[in-house]
Amino acid sequence: MKSFNQTVLDFQTLSGDNSTDTQTLGKSLINTCIKRVLARADWTFNKDSKTYTSVASQQDYDPPYNAARLEGVSVYVGGVWYVPQEVRSGEAWRKLNAVTVTSDIPNYWHVSNRTKKWSLFPIPSSSGNTMVLKFLKKIRDYSAADYTTGTITTTANSTAIVGDTTVWTKRMIGRYIQITSADTIIGDYWFEITDVIDATHLTVRELVPVAVTGASYTIAEMIPLPDGFEDIPLWYALDLYYQMREAPVLAREYERMWKESLEELEGRDARSSVDILKKQGKLYPTNPNENPWAITIT
């Protein structure tokens, strides 16, 4: 993995220009490339999921703050995962909900174009069932400075990290943290921040395998591309930079590098794709005489 700010520093080094203007240009060009790459396809690496807990008699749920498009729902009930079918038409969804039907077994789900909330049909009849929403992440600008204030302590095989004299904020969710002074194997790795509880407590997605005390650290924004492809935005930025500087030989070389890497990334992602697009069939209201699960219609 490679941080956004390290990429900007590499851009200044390879361009041979450490001026503020060149730094600003580099940030702009790197962000432009990130946006163009992420907008190019529905990449598997730009997808995520959020876990919800069902609430009895609650049909609608808020989407994740960083979701560009909701793509699928799975519901865990009684030891079984159920995958409801998406209803894309608002009119079809209104007809389906002409009568109130409750059940813990979902048949359909829907995203409201107006409220952006996602909904289940039948309406969940019980609380406590696990629901997983899959989504495509939004494309955003990268600009935050790295954060290194204070020290941290971790517990082995835990996702919790405790800070000392740190001032962590919710804006750091989605960034990555690296334990930079730990004399262990984890000193080279970045952990994704999934939540910031308060100024001195945060959680990461992966288990931290070892305990450290009073370690220095870095919180940074990472280039949102898979390992081995993080330099595509750097090479793209240098291509445009040398075009502006009328240095065609260097520009062509960096152009070749980023285009070849992008082609390799497309091939890699195509092999990683597991989602199959299915044509939506005709929708039918729930028939209480044929449904084998306990439902309630009012």
Buried (B, 14 or more C-beta within 10 A) or exposed (E): BBBBBBBBBBBBEBBEBEEEEBBEBBBBBBBBBBBBBBEEEBBBBBBBBBEBEBBEEEBEBEBBEBBBEBBBBBBBBEEEEBEBBBBEEEEBBEEBBEEEBBBBBBBBBBBEEEEEBBBBBBBBBEEEBEBBBBBBBEBBEBEBEBBBEBBBBBBEEBBBBBBEEBEBEEEBBBBBBBBEEBEBEBBEBBBBBEBBEEEBBBBBEEEBEBBBEEBBBBBBBBBBBBEEBBBBBBBBBBBBBBBEEEBEEBBEBBBEBBBEBBEEBEEBBEEEEEEEEEEEEEBEBBEEEEBEBEBEBE
